[in-house]
Amino acid sequence: MLRFDHIAISAVDLAEGVAAVEEALGVALAGGGQHPHMATHNRLLGLGDLYLEVIAADPDQTAPNWPRWFDLDNFQGRPRLTNWVACCDSISAAVAASPAGTGIPVALQRGDYRWQMAVPADGKLPFDGFFPALIEWAGSLHPAKALPESHVRLHQLELAHPDADELIAALAPLFRDPRVVILPGPEKAMRATFTTPQGLRVLE
């Protein structure tokens, strides 16, 4: 079974993405760093058992000769919620049980963190990015355990998609978490609601 790991806010510029999330949620982000293999960088927010990641292409690193994850090479516009990530104990087994195009496991690291992540050959995850990216952490280190307490928790992640029934069918054997709700809709939309010290806040 997959387990909810984190959610990703994509941005053209990392500082712009951090400012947008901090304004929306009323708390400061912490931690993060660079991903040399993908030439990206991030900042994080602890959500208890999960975390939130703001991620962007890093202009201080040389662009890779392969597509960046989360389709960041084609990202434009305002910072916004674009992806969610699920962890597993065996990424090879999880990929085998997932839709075609979920990706090929790539070994990665940032500081002391080591993990494998399934990265699609074209950077685009199934169901227009609404199927989760898959990650397998090495050892016991995990960002959510190291981040300061934010008093922010994910209340619900809503995924509206024209092919909702197919997405539900693809996820049903692999993942169950009441915080993730998949809804049919004429247009694709991703929306996360959080409990914060200032009340309910939303990121879209």
Disulfide bonds with the S-S distance in Angstrom:
none
